[in-house]
Amino acid sequence: MQTAGKELTIVPIDSTTNTSAETMAEAEIKADYADRFRAQITVVDLVDEGSPDVLRQAVWSCYQEDPTPFKHYTLCDPGAYPEPPLGGKITWRISDPQRQPKTEEQREKLERAQALMERIKRSVEARKRGVSETSSDHEDQQA
């Protein structure tokens, strides 16, 4: 995607994405979602603009119904996107990104550990009720 001679890259994040960030917050954005996002936006480069009036003019130009010139852009509000909306969850709340698994292998290990903890929890609860998990398993097998 071009923006005033600068290249802007929007990359779907997956477990193979390399990043220099201390922690990659993986949102598992699908490639078609990223492509759709690219198709729906115009990036206006205002990095070196410090004037509040220029910023106000840029924002104002973006919500006009008729195409409006702003610097070397022609901006307007195109209205609703002509394709059906995308469905699905593309983000989730990450309260502690440092603790999130970084690779598929780490994710699988975490899932196995969580499943083991759940089995142990059920076993402890069953023992508290006076029913051992092995005796209930044995009864299920006889039935």
MOJO-V926035 format. One record per backbone hydrogen bond with DSSP energy under -0.5 kcal/mol. CO is the residue of the C=O (numbers start at 0). NH is the residue of the N-H. Records with the same first field share a line. If there is no record, write none. Layout:
CO->NH, NH
This chain:
0->7
2->5
5->2
6->8
7->9
8->10
13->16
22->24
23->25
24->26
27->29
29->33
30->34
31->35
32->36
33->37
34->38
35->39
36->40
37->40
41->43
42->44
43->45
45->48
47->49
50->54
51->55
52->56
53->57
54->58
55->59
56->60
57->61
58->62
59->62
60->63
63->76
67->74
69->72
72->69
74->67
75->77
87->89
91->93
92->94
95->98
96->99
102->106
103->107
104->108
105->109
106->110
107->111
108->112
109->113
110->114
111->115
112->116
113->117
114->118
115->119
116->120
117->121
118->122
119->123
120->124
121->125
122->126
123->127
124->128
125->130
126->129
129->131
131->135
132->136
133->137
134->138
135->139
136->140
137->141
138->142
